[in-house]
Amino acid sequence: MRKGILRALYQAKGYISGELISKRLGISRVAVWKHIQTLKREGYIIDASPKGYKLISSPDLLLPDEFIGLRQKVYYLKEVSSTMDVAKKLAKRGEEAIVIAETQTSGRGRLGRRWHSQKGGIYFTIILRPRIGPAHAQIINLMAAVSVARAIRSLFNLEAKLKWPNDVLIRGKKVCGILAEMEAEMDVIKFVNLGIGINANNPISLYEEGATSIKEELGRDISRKELLMCVLNEIEKRKSLLGEEIISEWKALSSTINKKVRIIMQDEVVEGEAIDIDTDGALILRTDKGIRRIIAGDCIHLK
């Protein structure tokens, strides 16, 4: 119900009477007043006068009531070990949900590496149930990276680029990391938990070399709600297009293709020129010993 009240306040762009809100939502004026008080306790500044209610400002929190129109349930936590941990339990229960946290105490990236999760960033996991086989799961990372890059480009006019397999860069510095964890049978994916961490308003370069945040690039704070909603909309548009369209989009934004790279795998290090990615999202290298297809590994761009 609070989502409906927020929608009415946002759409009004001025004062709107409690009577009009109550009629639209089919609730009493007392119920409207009670919901308004709850919103105020959450940090919304709402002026009340004989003319009605007016939204003055909203908090920089990624509260569920802000995300109007999403079909998935949104779980919001001020602090959590990792949104991936919470999403795994929800996915096993059959839920399709989005888990958002203001901070993570044990945020992680690929290979269990720590992901710094200070206040001001955007940290969330979305549960997906794609109709593809486990062998093609890498393309989900590419889809997510494209979605984040497109959102950053459209909102802030920053030249976000993609580094294989799952990083988003601005001016060669990491602004977003993506982690996909799945549960599958032999030929069927049960679910994929897609974890995304975006350096939004947090001063990440103080903590991590080679990283940046959108705030640092623009010199100002951004609306985290606007960015997260835009990313979710971009994912929604692409989550059923896990094929050649995603590959083409990824290539158009790639900072890896045509670069000399070093790929560090568990038991091998390979260097060569990245010349392509295939339909499963594997990186194709031209090396001194011939063409290599790399499914997974850490990619370092060489000068």
C-alpha positions in Angstrom: 0.0 0.0 0.0 2.9 2.4 0.7 4.0 1.9 -2.9 0.7 3.3 -4.0 1.0 6.3 -1.7 4.5 7.0 -2.9 3.4 6.8 -6.5 0.7 9.3 -5.8 3.1 11.7 -4.0 5.6 11.4 -6.9 3.0 11.9 -9.6 1.4 14.9 -7.8 4.5 17.1 -8.1 2.9 19.3 -5.4 0.2 18.7 -2.8 -2.3 15.9 -3.0 -5.2 15.5 -0.6 -5.5 12.6 1.7 -9.1 12.2 0.5 -7.9 11.7 -3.1 -5.2 9.2 -2.1 -7.8 7.2 -0.1 -10.2 7.1 -3.0 -7.5 6.0 -5.4 -6.3 3.2 -3.1 -9.6 2.2 -1.6 -8.4 2.8 2.0 -9.5 5.2 4.7 -7.9 8.6 5.3 -6.7 7.3 8.7 -4.9 4.5 6.9 -3.3 7.0 4.6 -2.1 9.1 7.5 -0.6 6.0 9.2 1.3 5.0 6.1 2.5 8.6 5.7 3.9 8.4 9.3 5.7 5.2 8.5 7.3 6.8 5.4 8.4 9.7 7.5 10.1 7.3 10.0 12.0 5.7 7.1 13.4 9.1 6.1 10.9 10.6 3.7 10.3 14.3 4.3 6.6 14.9 3.7 4.8 18.2 4.3 1.3 18.0 5.6 -1.0 21.0 5.3 -4.7 21.7 4.8 -4.0 21.3 1.0 -2.8 17.7 1.6 0.5 16.0 1.5 3.6 17.0 -0.5 6.8 14.9 -0.9 9.8 17.2 -0.2 12.6 14.7 -0.4 13.3 11.0 -0.1 16.2 9.2 1.6 19.1 7.8 -0.4 18.1 4.3 0.6 17.2 1.5 -1.7 13.9 0.8 0.0 11.5 -1.7 -1.6 8.6 0.8 -1.8 10.7 2.9 -4.2 10.7 0.1 -6.9 7.3 0.5 -8.4 6.3 -1.9 -11.2 8.7 -4.7 -10.5 7.1 -8.2 -10.6 9.7 -9.7 -8.3 9.5 -9.3 -4.5 12.2 -7.0 -3.2 14.0 -7.9 0.1 15.9 -5.0 1.7 18.6 -5.3 4.3 20.6 -2.6 5.9 23.5 -5.0 6.4 24.0 -8.6 5.5 26.9 -11.0 5.0 26.2 -11.2 1.3 23.1 -10.8 -0.8 24.1 -14.0 -2.5 23.7 -16.0 0.7 20.1 -14.7 1.3 19.2 -15.2 -2.4 20.3 -18.8 -2.3 17.9 -19.6 0.5 15.0 -17.8 -1.3 15.8 -19.5 -4.7 15.7 -22.9 -3.1 12.2 -22.1 -1.8 11.2 -21.4 -5.4 11.0 -17.6 -5.1 11.8 -15.1 -7.8 13.2 -12.1 -5.9 15.7 -9.3 -5.7 17.8 -9.0 -2.5 19.3 -5.5 -1.9 21.7 -4.5 0.9 23.1 -1.2 1.9 26.4 -2.9 3.0 27.8 -6.4 3.0 30.2 -7.7 5.6 31.3 -10.6 3.4 30.6 -9.5 -0.1 32.4 -11.7 -2.6 33.4 -11.7 -6.2 34.8 -14.4 -8.5 37.0 -17.2 -6.9 35.8 -16.1 -3.5 37.6 -12.7 -3.6 36.4 -10.1 -1.2 34.2 -7.3 -2.7 34.4 -4.1 -0.7 30.9 -3.1 0.2 30.9 0.3 1.9 27.9 2.6 2.2 27.1 4.4 -1.0 27.5 1.4 -3.3 24.7 -0.7 -4.9 24.8 -4.4 -3.9 22.0 -6.7 -5.0 21.3 -10.2 -6.2 18.5 -11.1 -8.6 17.2 -14.7 -8.9 16.8 -15.8 -12.5 15.5 -19.1 -14.0 16.8 -19.0 -17.6 15.7 -21.7 -20.1 19.2 -22.6 -21.1 21.6 -25.5 -20.3 24.4 -25.2 -17.7 27.0 -25.2 -20.5 25.7 -21.9 -21.7 25.5 -20.1 -18.3 28.5 -17.8 -19.0 26.3 -15.8 -21.3 24.2 -14.6 -18.3 27.3 -12.8 -17.0 27.7 -11.1 -20.4 24.0 -10.1 -20.4 24.3 -8.5 -16.9 27.5 -6.6 -17.9 25.8 -5.2 -21.0 22.8 -4.2 -18.9 24.9 -2.3 -16.4 27.0 -0.6 -19.0 24.0 0.5 -21.0 22.4 1.9 -17.8 25.5 3.9 -16.9 25.9 5.2 -20.5 22.2 6.3 -20.8 22.0 8.0 -17.4 25.4 9.6 -17.0 27.0 9.7 -20.5 30.0 7.9 -19.2 31.8 5.5 -21.6 31.3 2.3 -19.7 33.2 -0.6 -21.4 33.3 -4.4 -20.7 36.2 -6.5 -19.7 35.9 -10.3 -20.2 34.4 -12.2 -18.4 32.3 -10.0 -16.1 33.7 -6.5 -15.3 32.4 -3.1 -16.2 35.0 -0.4 -16.6 35.2 3.4 -16.9 38.4 4.8 -18.2 40.0 1.4 -17.7 39.0 1.2 -14.0 36.5 -1.2 -12.5 33.2 0.3 -11.6 31.1 -2.9 -11.4 31.7 -6.6 -10.7 29.3 -9.4 -11.4 29.1 -12.9 -10.0 26.7 -15.7 -11.1 26.1 -18.8 -9.0 23.8 -21.5 -10.2 22.2 -24.7 -9.2 21.6 -27.2 -12.0 21.0 -30.8 -13.0 22.8 -32.4 -15.9 21.0 -30.4 -18.6 18.7 -28.1 -16.7 19.4 -24.9 -14.8 17.2 -24.7 -11.7 18.2 -21.1 -10.9 21.0 -18.6 -11.3 21.7 -16.0 -8.6 23.1 -13.0 -10.3 25.0 -10.8 -7.9 26.0 -7.3 -9.0 28.0 -4.7 -7.1 28.2 -1.2 -8.5 30.5 1.5 -7.1 28.0 4.4 -7.1 28.6 7.0 -4.4 31.4 5.2 -2.5 35.0 6.5 -2.7 36.3 3.1 -3.9 39.7 4.3 -5.2 40.8 4.9 -1.6 40.4 1.1 -0.9 41.1 -0.6 -4.2 43.7 0.2 -6.8 42.4 0.2 -10.4 38.8 0.8 -9.3 36.6 3.9 -9.5 33.0 4.9 -8.7 30.5 6.9 -10.6 30.6 9.7 -8.0 34.4 9.9 -8.5 34.0 10.1 -12.3 31.3 12.7 -12.2 32.4 14.7 -9.2 28.9 14.5 -7.6 26.5 12.1 -5.9 24.1 10.3 -8.1 20.6 8.8 -7.5 21.3 5.2 -6.6 17.6 4.4 -6.9 17.5 5.8 -10.5 20.6 3.7 -11.4 19.4 0.5 -9.8 15.9 0.8 -11.4 17.6 1.5 -14.8 19.8 -1.6 -14.4 16.9 -3.8 -13.4 14.9 -2.6 -16.5 17.9 -3.3 -18.8 18.2 -6.8 -17.3 14.4 -7.4 -17.8 14.7 -6.4 -21.4 17.6 -8.8 -22.1 17.0 -11.9 -19.8 15.2 -13.8 -22.5 17.7 -12.8 -25.2 20.5 -15.1 -24.1 21.9 -15.6 -27.6 23.5 -13.9 -30.5 21.9 -10.5 -29.7 23.7 -10.4 -26.3 27.0 -11.5 -27.9 26.7 -8.7 -30.5 25.9 -6.1 -27.8 28.8 -7.3 -25.6 31.3 -7.1 -28.5 30.2 -3.5 -29.3 31.1 -2.5 -25.7 34.1 -4.7 -25.3 37.5 -3.3 -24.1 39.0 -6.9 -24.4 38.5 -7.8 -28.0 41.7 -6.9 -30.1 43.8 -6.5 -26.9 46.8 -8.4 -25.9 45.8 -10.3 -22.7 47.0 -12.7 -20.1 44.5 -15.3 -18.9 45.3 -16.8 -15.5 43.5 -20.2 -15.0 43.8 -22.6 -12.1 46.6 -24.6 -13.6 47.8 -22.6 -16.6 48.6 -19.0 -17.8 48.0 -18.2 -21.4 48.9 -15.0 -23.3 47.7 -13.9 -26.7 45.4 -11.6 -28.6 41.7 -11.7 -27.8 40.1 -11.9 -31.2 36.5 -12.9 -30.4 34.0 -14.5 -28.1 31.8 -17.4 -29.2 28.1 -18.0 -28.8 28.7 -19.4 -25.3 30.7 -16.4 -24.1 34.1 -18.2 -24.2 37.0 -15.9 -25.1 38.9 -16.8 -28.3 42.7 -16.2 -28.2 45.3 -16.1 -30.9 48.5 -17.4 -29.3 51.9 -18.4 -30.5 50.7 -22.0 -30.4 47.5 -21.4 -32.3 43.9 -20.5 -31.4 42.7 -21.2 -27.9 39.2 -21.2 -26.5 39.1 -20.0 -22.9 36.0 -20.8 -20.9 37.0 -19.2 -17.6 39.9 -17.4 -16.0 41.2 -14.0 -14.8 41.8 -11.6 -17.7 44.6 -9.0 -17.6 44.9 -6.5 -20.3 48.5 -6.1 -21.4 50.0 -2.9 -22.7 
